[in-house]
Amino acid sequence: MVQVNPSVTRSRQDSTIHRTVLENGIVLLVVENPAADIIAGRIFIRAGSLWESREVAGLSHLLSAVLTKGTEKLSSLEIAERVESVGASLSADTSTDYFQMSLKTVSADFGDMLHLAGQLLRSPTFPETEVELERRLTLQDIRSQQEQPSSIAFDQLRQAMYKQHPYALSTLGTEASVSALSRADLQGYHQTYFRPDNVVISLAGRLTVADAVELVTQVFGDWQPPASPLPVLNLPSVTPSPHRSITPQETQQSMVMLGYLASSVQDADYATLKLLNTYLGNGLSSRLFVELREKRGLAYEVSAFYPTRLDTSQFVVYMGTAPENTAIALEGLQTEVDRLCTTQLTSDELQASKNKLLGQYALGKQTNTQLAQVFGWYEAIGEGIEFDTRFQEEVTAITPEMAQQVAQKYFIEPYVSLVGPAVAVNALLDWESKI
C-alpha cells in the first residue's frame, strides 16, 4: 500500500524525521519521540486564503470553522463528546498558505482520534445551521477588527501593498464576501482541494514509523485522488508602488506602520531578512525597542515582523505612540530602517541576533506539537524537511556585508500606514510640508 521514500533527515541530535509517501500521494512525516506518552498530529492541506478569489475571500476560514461540526455519521455534539471524553484536542484552522487539522492525545487513544480526523476531512456535511452560526461569528470578528487602530492600520497597509493579490485581504475575508458565502461554496472548495495528493500528515510522539504507516494507511489508504489535476495557482504580480494611506480616527494613540515588499520563503534572501527582523524588532533587546521606547520614550508598543510566505512577503515595522508624537515616531522608524542600509551591523550585533534567532528557533521544536507543526509546515510549503538544517546553516553564514546588501535591496521606499486622531495626522502633514 505504500511507497517508502528512503531519505531520512536528522534535524536534531535526538530526533530523526522519517518521510514516507502513500500510493495515493499522501506524504507522511514521523518523528519518534517516546519521552512522553503523547502523540501530536498535524494534517496539512495545500490550500488557504492564497487559493481564494476576492469574491469568496474568507472561504477557507469559514470551512475550518464548520469542518468539525458534522459528518455523514456524527453530529457536532457527538464529535465534541468523542474528543472531550478522552481529554484529547482536535481542531481545524487556516492561514494564508495552508489549511490544517490539529490533534493531540495520549498514545492509547491516538488511533481513534486519527480515524475521527479522517472522517472529518473526507466526509464533512457542513450543516446549514452551523454554517450560518459561524458566518455570523466571523462577521462579528471582522467588524470588531474594524474598530481596532492596529487592525485598521495593518489592513490598509496590506491592501496598499498587495492590491488584487490574495494577500491583500485578511484570512477572515470581508463583510461582503463572507455574507455571500454558501454551503455550496464550502462543498466546492472541499471537493477541489481536499484530496490525498494534496495532503501532508505530520506525527510526533510515542509511535514507531511502522505503526504510523500502518495506522495512516488504515485511515486514508483507500482515499483515491480524482482524475482531474489540482487547479493551477495563478497569482497576480505584485508591482511596487509605495505610497501613504491615512485613516483619521479619534483614538488614544496613533498607529504608525512602514511596509516593504520582501522575498518569499523560497528566495535566497529569506534567512537574512529573518535575521534583520530579529535585530530590529524581536524582543526587549531589539534595536527598535531600545532606541525608540527605552531611550526616547516614544512607543507604547514597537516591533517588526516578516511573515514566512509562499509568495511575495512583507517586512513591516510599526509603533503605537501618543498622538502628539506621530510625526517623530514616523521619522524614528524610518531612521532605524535606513540605518541598516547605510551602516553595517557590528560583529557583536550580528552575533547577538544570530544567537537570538537560532535559540528561539531551537526552542520552537521542543514539544511533540511543535515538531509535528514545524516539519509538516516545511513539507506543505514545498521546502521539505531538509529546510530545517539549511535555514540554520544559512543564518550562521550571514556576514555584515550580506546583511547590508539585503537591506539595500529591499528597504528602498516604504509604504506608510497611519491611523490616529485627525489633529495628529494633520500636524504630521503640516510638519512634512515645512521640511
N, C-alpha and C positions, 0 to 999 in steps of 0.2 A: 503493500500500500504506500510505501514511502520511498523517496529518493533521498539519500543522505548526502549532503554536501560535506566532503571530507575536511574542509578547512576548519580549524579551531583556533580562535584567537585568545591568547591570555592577556587580559587587560589589567589585572591586579595580581598581587603576589598570592592571594588566596582564592581567586575566582577565575574559572575558565568559562568562556562563553561558547556554547555549542550551537551551531546553526544547522538546521535540518529543513528540507523542503518536501512537503507532501506532494503527491502526484497531482492533486488538484490546484497546486500553486501556492498554498498557504506556506508562509515562512515561519518556522518555529525556532525561537531562541530560548535556551535554557541555561540558567546559572544555578549550579548545585551549591547550596549553602545550608548545611544541616545544623548550623549553630542554634537555631531556634525552630520550634515546631510550627512554623508559619510558612504558607506559600502565598505569594503575591503574583497577580497576573495582570497584564495589560494586553488588550486586543485592539490593535490599531487598524483603522480603515483609512486608506488614502483618499480622503475626502475632507470636507471642511468648507469654510466660507470662501476660500480661494476658488472653489468649483461652482460658485453661485453667480447668477446674473443679478443685476441691481433689482430687477423686478421681483425676485424671490429671495432677496437678502434676509438672512435670519433663518433660512430653511433648515440648515443642518443643526442650528441651536434648538429650534423647536423639535426637531426629530430626536435629539438627545434627551429632551425633557419628557417625551412620551414613549420612547423606546422600551422603557422598563415598566410601562403601565398596562400591559396586557399582551398575551399570546393567544394562539388558537386553542390552547388548553388551560391557560391560567389567567385569572383576573389580576388586577393591580393589587388587591388586598392579599390574594393568595401568594403572589410573588414576594411581597413585603414580609409576609409571615414566614415563608421558607428561608429567607435570608436572615431575618432577625432571630428566628428560633435557634440558630446555631451561632449567633454572635458574629456573623460574617458581615462583610460590606460588599455591595455590588452597585455600581452606578455607571452612567454614561455622560460624556461631555464632549464638547467640540472646541476647536481653535481655528485659527486661520488656515493652517496647513495640514491638519489631520483630525479625525474623529476617533474617539477611543472609548472602550469599556474597561472599567477597573474592577478588580475583585481581589479580596483577601480573606483568608480563613485559616483555621488550623488544618494541618495536612490531612487529617482523617475525613474532613468534610469537603476537601477541595474538589474531588471528583463530582460530587453532587452540584456544587456551585458552578463548575465549568459546564455541566450538562444544562443547567438553568441558563447560563450565559449564552450557550449555543441556541437554545430556543428563542431567547430574546433577539439575538442577532438575525436568525434565519426566518422566524415567523411572527414578527410583531403584528398586532392588529390595529394599532393606532385608534383606540376608541374615540368616537366623536366628542363625548363629554370631556375626556382627558385632553384632547386637542384644544378644545375651547377654553378649558381652565388654564392650561399652560400658555395659550396665546394671551389671555388676559394678564397673567403674571408677567409675561415678557413685555407687554406694552407698559405695565406699571414700572418695570425696570428701566425701560427706555425713557419714560417721562421723568423718572427720578434722576437719571443722569443729566437730563437737560436743565436741571436746577443746580448742578454742581459746577463751580467755576473750573476745576481741574478737568472734568469730563468735557465741558464745552470747549476749553482751550485745545485739548487733545483732538477732539472731533474735528474742529475747524482746521487744525494743522494737518491732520490725516487727509482730509478732503482736498486741501490745497496741494499737498504733495502728490497724491495718487490720482486725483480726478476720476476717470472712468474705470480705473483698476479696482478689483475687488477689495484690496487693502484699504481703500478709501473709507469703507464703512465698518462699523462695529460688527462683531460676530452676532450681536443681538438682532441686527437688521435695523430697519426704520419703521416708524409707525405705519406708514403707507404699505410697505411690503409685508410686514407681519400681519396686518389686518386683512390682507388679501390671500394669505396662505390657506390652502385647503388640505383636507386629508388625502385627496388625490395627489397633491404635490409631494406629500411625505412618501406616499407609496411609490411614486415615480422615482424619486431620489433614491429611496431604499433599493428598488429593483435595479437601478443603474450602477450604484457604487458598492453595494453590499454583496460581494461575490468573492469566492475563495481566492482567486488570483489577485485580489486587491487587499489581502489581509496579512497582517503580521501579528503573531501571538508570542508574547514575551513572558516567560515564567521564571521566578526566582524563589528558592527556598528548599525545603526538605523533600526533594524528589530527585530521582536519577533521570538521566537523559532517556533511557529505555522506557521508564514508566511514563515520562512526559509524552514521548512519541506515541505510546500505546493509548494513553488517555485521549490525547488530542485527535488521534485517528478514530477512536470510538465516537467522539462527539461530532467531528467535522469531516471525517474521511469520505462520507457519501455525498457531500455537498459538491456539486459539479458546477464549474463556471459555464455561463451561457455561451452560445456560439458567437455572438456578436462581440466585437472588441470593445474595450473601455473607450469612452469618449476622449478625444484628444483635448488637452488643456490649452486653449488658445487665449493668451492674455494680451491685453493692450500694452504697448510700450509705455514706459514712464519717462517723460521728457522733462528735464529740469526747467523750472520757470519760477525761481524764488520770488516771493512777494509777501506782503504783510496782511494778516487777517485780524480784525479787531471787533470785539463784541463788548459794547458798554453794558455793564451790569452792576447794580448797586450792591456790592459785596463788601465784606470787611477787609478783604485783601485782594491784591492783583495777582493774576497768574500769568507768568511770562514764560514762553517756550520758544526755543530755537531748534529747527529741524534741518537735517541734511540727508539727502538720499545716500544710501550706503549699500554695501555689497550683500549678496545672498550668502547662505552658508556654503555654497559650492565654490565661492571665489577665493582666490589665494590671499586676499587681504582680510579675510574673516577673523583669523586669530589675532591679528594686530589691532583691529578695531575693537575686539573684545578687551584687549589689554588697555587701550586708550579709554574705553568706557570705565574700566576698573579704576584707572588712575584718576579720572575726572570725578566720578560720581558714586563710587561704591563705598558706602560706609562713612563713619565719623572721621576717618583719617584721610578721606578723599580730598583732592585739590579744591573742588567747589565748596565743600563743607567747611574746610579750614579757612579758606580765603574770604568767602562771601558771608558765611554765617558767624564763625568764631571770631575772625579778625575785624570784620566790618559791620557785623550785626544786621545784615540786610535781609536775611532769609528766615521765614517761618519754616520752610522746607526747601531743600535744594538737592538736586541729584541729576543723574543721566541714565539713559537706557538705550540699549542697542539689541533689539529682539532678533533671535535666530529665525530666518525666513527662507522659504524655498525660492522666492523671487526677490526683487529689489527690496531691501530693508530700509530702515531709517535710524539715524543716530540723533537722539534728542537730549538736550539739556534744558532744565526747567527750574523755576523758582516761584515760590509763593512769598509775597512780600507786602509790606504796608503800602497802601495806595500812593502815598507821597514819595515812595522810593521806586516807583515804576520805571522811570527813566534811568536811574542809576543802576537798577537791577538788570535791565536790558544791556546796558553798557558793560556791566561786570561780567555777565555770562559771555558776551561776545569777546571780551578781552581774554578770558581764560581759554576759550576755544582757539582764538587766533594765536595765543602763546604756543600752542602745540605745533603750529606751522612755522613759527619764527625762531623757536628756541628748542633745542634738543633736550630730551629728558636726561637728567644726570644718571650715572651708573646706579647710584643709590635709589633714585626714584624708580628707575626701570626695574631693578631687582625687587624692590618692595612691592611693586604692582604685580610682578610675576608670582611672587610668593603668595600674595593675597588671592589672585585669580586661581592658581593651581591648588592652593589649600582649600578654598571654597569648593572647587570642582571635585576634589577628593572627598570632602565631607558630604557631597551630594550623591555619593554612591556607597553609603554605609548600610542601609536597610534593604530588605528584600523588595519593598515597594519602590525604593529609589533605583535599584538595579534593574528591575523589570521596566520601569519607565524610561530610564536613560538609554538602554540598549535597544529597546523596541522603537523608541523615537528615532535613533540613528538610522535604523533599518527602514523605517517608514518614510523618512525624508530622502532616502536614496544614498546616504553616506556610508552605510554598512557599519558593522561592529568595529572595523579597523579604525574608524574615525576617532575612537577613544584614545588610542595611542598616538595617532597622527596629530590631533589637536594639541596634546601636551608637548609633543616634540616641536611643533611649530611655535608655540608660546615660548618655549625655552630658547629657541633660536633667534628671537626678535632682538635687534640691536637698536640703539638710539637713532641711528640713521634711517633704519626701516620705519620706525615709529613716526619720525618726522615726515618722511616721504608719503606715507599713507595719509597722515593728517593733511598735508598739502594737496593731495589728490581729491579728498572728499570735502574738506571744510573750507569751501571757497566762498559761497554766499548763502546765508541761511534763509529758510522760510521762517517767518516770525508769526507767532500767535499770541494775542493779548486778550485777556478778559479782566475787566476791572471797572471801577466807577468812572463815569463819563468825565468827571473833572480830572481824574488822574490820566486818562487816555489823552484828553485834550492838552493837558500840561506837557505830556510827552511830545506830542506833535509840535507844540509851540517851542519846546526846548530844542528839538531837532532842527526846526527851521532857522534857528539862530546860530547853529554851529556849521 
